[in-house]
C-alpha cells in the first residue's frame, strides 16, 4: 500500500497500489481523439509535452464535474474516481 499524508487535515489517506494497466501516454492519445487499446504502449510526447495541456485541462474538468464519456478507458475512469475520492478528503 502507498500512504499519502495530508498535513492540512492531519489524516492518512490510503491509496490502492495497483499495477498500471496503461501509461499516461495512452490516456493522452485517447484525449486527443484516438481509439486506444489499454494493453498497447503508445509513444511519449518527447520535447512536445506542452501540447498535451489542453487535453489534460479538459480531462480535469470532466473529472471534477463527473462527466466522463462512456468510451473512456477503464483505467482513466478509475483514476478520475480516485481523484474524486481524494478531493473529498482534502
N, C-alpha and C positions, 0 to 999 in steps of 0.2 A: 504494500500500500504506500501511496505517496501522501504526505501530510502537508497541508498549507496552513501557516499561522497567520491569522488576520489580527493585527495589532489593535485596530480600531474597535473591534467587537470582542477582542480577547477570547476568541473561540478557535478550536481546532476544527478544520473542515476536512473531511475525508474525501479524497478523490480516487475513483477507481483507477487502478493501474492496469490498463488493457493494452495488448499489443495493437498498434495502429493497423487498421485494415488497408488504409491507403495513406499516401502522403498529402501534404498541403497542396502540392502541385496538382493532384487530381482534383481537389476542390476548386482551385483557381481555373483550371481548364473547364470544369463544369460551369462555373460562374461566368465564363466568357462565352457560354452558349454551346459548348461542345458536348456531345454524348460521351460519357465516360464509363469505364469499367473499373470498379474499385480494386480489382486484382491486378490491374496493369500499372506499370510505372510510367509516369509522364515526365517530360523534360522540365528541368528547372528553368527559371527565368533569370539566368546569369546576366548581370550587368543591365537588367531591364526590370528590376523588382518594382520600381515605382509605377510601372504600367498596370500593376495589379490593384493599386489603391482604390480606384472607383468601384471595382468589383467587390473588394473586401468591405468597403463602406456600405455598399448595398446589402451585402450579407449581414453585416452588423445590424442594420435597420430591420431586416427581415427577422433576425433572431430576437431583437428587442420587442418587436410587435407580434411575435409568434405567428408570422405569416410566411411560413416556409412552403414553397411549392411541393406538391406531392411527388414529383420526379426527382427531388433532391436525394443524392446518395445517402444511404443509411448512416454511414459514419459521420456525415456532415449534420444530419438531423440529430444524431446523438450528441454531437458537440454543441449544437445550439441548445439542446435540452440541458446539458451540463452547465452551460453558461447561465441559463435562466436560474438554475438551482443555486449557483454560486452568487449571483447578483442578489438573490433574496437574503443571503447570509451577510452581505456586506453592509 
